Amino acid sequence: MSDGGFGTYLIMGNEWARFDATKRSCELFAEHVMPVFQNQNARLRASERWARGHHDDLPARQAAAPRAARCVVGAPRDRTGVSTGVG
């Protein structure tokens, strides 16, 4: 039964290369090629696209984060202990 995926991929193995090189080739295939066909890395790719798209503004946001955290930590709190964001 298929759910619209790629199907089957057959790797033909010959004994032309050293065993450790053949094993590494299979490991690389399993780590980098199979996830693409199985759509296992969709979230990783989406995250990478987002980071590349925001590359220019990330350093400024990273530098501003400690200042923002200090403002929130030092801000007045309401009766439940939640920051009011003022201060």
C-alpha positions, 0 to 999 in steps of 0.5 A: 500500500502506498501513501503517495510516497516514493516507493522503493529504491534499490541500491546495487552493491558490488565489492569494488570498494572497501567495506568501510567506504561502502558502509559510509556510502550507505550511511550518507544515503540514509542520513541525507537522501532518504529523509528527503524522499520520506519528507522527514526533514520538512520542518528542518528545511522550513526552519532553515528557510526562515533563518535564511530569510531573517538572516539580516535582522537576527543579530539585532534581535539577539542583541536586544533580547537581554535588554528586553528580558531585563525590562520584563524582570524588573517590571511591576507585577500584578497581584497574580505575579504576572508582569504588567510590561510597564517599567 
